[in-house]
Amino acid sequence: MQFKLLVALTDDSKVRSILKAAREAGATGATVITSARGEGLKPEKTFFGLDVTRHRDIIFFVVEEHLSRRILERIAEAGQFDGEPGSGIAFQVDIEDAIGLTSQIQVLSERIGEEI
């Protein structure tokens, strides 16, 4: 079984809907890192030298490769990444090897055994 790492960077207010959409599309779990900062096309403004940038959250999903595109599309839809500039991004990366996924592999084998 092969896996992909999906990474989504978005506002804290959208994390719940992204997690829900990913689970509905077949993700078996996620890791969320809060309070990251980033900058898009336009630099954020400062107020008397203080950053007024919004904090972002980073969401990591390790998903089975046959499900990855569907999950990525659902994440983008839930986060409104293509509709609102600056709302976030999501991308996928190949995973060469992974350890600690035994319980996910069992669940995935039952769910999508015919596809893989």
N, C-alpha and C positions, 0 to 999 in steps of 0.2 A: 504494500500500500504506500503510495506517494502522497506527500503533503505540501501545502503552500502556506506561507505566512502572509496573512492579510494585515495591513496596518492602516488604521484610520486616525486622522488628526482632525479634531473638531472641537466646537464649544461644549462646555460642560452640559449645557441645556439640552443637547441632542444625544447624549450618550445613551440614555435609557431607550429611546426609540431605535437607535442603531443596534444596540444589543438585542432588542426584541426582534427586529427585522432579520438580523443574522441568525438567530436561533430558529426562526420560522423557516429560513432558507436552508438549514441543515448544520449550522455551527454547533459544536458541542461544548463550547466554553470560550472564555475571553479573559484577558488581563488588561486592566485599565490603570494607566499612570496619569495622575492628575497634576495640574499646575505647570504644564510646559508652556513656553512662550515661543512665538515665532513671528515672522514678518513676511508679508506677501509682496505684491508688486509695488504697493505704496507704503513707504515707511510710516509707522505709527507716530502719532504726535506725542509730545511731552508737555507737561505743565510744570513750569518752574523747575525743570530738570528731572521731574519724576515721570516714569513711564506710565502711560494710561492704556497700555495694551491689555487686551483681554487674555486671560489664561485659557489654554487649550488643554484638552485631554488626549492622550494617545491610547488607542485600543488595539491590542494584538489578538489575532485569532489564528490558531493553527488548525487548518481545515484540509479535508481530503481533496485532492486535486480535481476530481470530477465535479465537486460541488463549488469549487473556488470562484468561478466566474459568476455563477448565479448569486452566491453570497455577496460578492463584491458589488454587483449591480444593485442588490437590495440595500446594502450599506449606503451606497451613493444616493439612492432614492430617498431613504429615510433621513439622511443628513442634508438633503437638498444641495449637494455639492455642485451640480451643474446649473442650478437655478439661481443661486445667490452667491455673488462674488465674495470671497473671503470666508465662506461657510465651512471649508475644510477640504481635505483630499483623502483619497484612499488608494492603495496600490497593493500588488501582490509580488512576492518573491519566492523563488523555488527554495525548498528545504532539501538539502542533500541527505541529512540523516537526523533522526530525533529519537530521544529516549524518554520514557515516562508517559507514553500514550496508550498503554495497554487497555485501559478501560474505555477510552474513546474508540480504539480500533474495534473492540467487541461490539459497541453500540453501532458504529458505522457499518460493520459487516452485516449486522442484522437489517439495518435500514436500506442500504444500497448495495448489498452483496451482488445483485444481478448486474449492476452498472459497472462494477470494478473488476 
